[in-house]
Amino acid sequence: MKDFQKLYEENKDFIFRFLLKLCRNDDLAEELTQEAFFRAYMNFSSLREEKAAKVWLCQIAKNCFFAACKEQQN
């Protein structure tokens, strides 16, 4: 997949809903979605297969969620 914009448009709602299920907070889910796509953009060259994009994005989103949880505990 060469176009990050396409990746974003195809997956933004899915990632938002994924994060919403994890955190159960609309505002936090939106913030984490933005963070996840920022991280994905910065590491877009590491995405090897288009088929794996959704799994790759979910992993990034999950890591953002866990980082937010850890930050909230401190």
Contacts in CASP RR format, 6 or more apart in sequence:
PFRMAT RR
TARGET T0000
AUTHOR 0000-0000-0000
METHOD contacts of the structure
MODEL  1
MKDFQKLYEENKDFIFRFLLKLCRNDDLAEELTQEAFFRAYMNFSSLREE
KAAKVWLCQIAKNCFFAACKEQQN
1 7 0 8 1.000
1 47 0 8 1.000
1 50 0 8 1.000
1 53 0 8 1.000
4 40 0 8 1.000
4 41 0 8 1.000
4 44 0 8 1.000
7 40 0 8 1.000
7 44 0 8 1.000
7 47 0 8 1.000
7 53 0 8 1.000
7 57 0 8 1.000
8 37 0 8 1.000
11 53 0 8 1.000
11 54 0 8 1.000
11 57 0 8 1.000
12 33 0 8 1.000
12 37 0 8 1.000
14 54 0 8 1.000
14 57 0 8 1.000
15 33 0 8 1.000
15 36 0 8 1.000
15 37 0 8 1.000
15 57 0 8 1.000
15 58 0 8 1.000
15 61 0 8 1.000
16 29 0 8 1.000
16 30 0 8 1.000
16 33 0 8 1.000
18 58 0 8 1.000
18 61 0 8 1.000
19 28 0 8 1.000
19 29 0 8 1.000
19 32 0 8 1.000
19 33 0 8 1.000
19 36 0 8 1.000
19 61 0 8 1.000
19 64 0 8 1.000
19 65 0 8 1.000
20 26 0 8 1.000
20 29 0 8 1.000
22 29 0 8 1.000
22 62 0 8 1.000
22 65 0 8 1.000
23 29 0 8 1.000
23 32 0 8 1.000
23 65 0 8 1.000
23 68 0 8 1.000
28 68 0 8 1.000
32 61 0 8 1.000
32 64 0 8 1.000
32 65 0 8 1.000
32 68 0 8 1.000
33 61 0 8 1.000
35 64 0 8 1.000
36 57 0 8 1.000
36 60 0 8 1.000
36 61 0 8 1.000
36 64 0 8 1.000
37 57 0 8 1.000
39 60 0 8 1.000
39 63 0 8 1.000
39 64 0 8 1.000
40 47 0 8 1.000
40 56 0 8 1.000
40 57 0 8 1.000
40 60 0 8 1.000
43 60 0 8 1.000
47 53 0 8 1.000
47 56 0 8 1.000
END
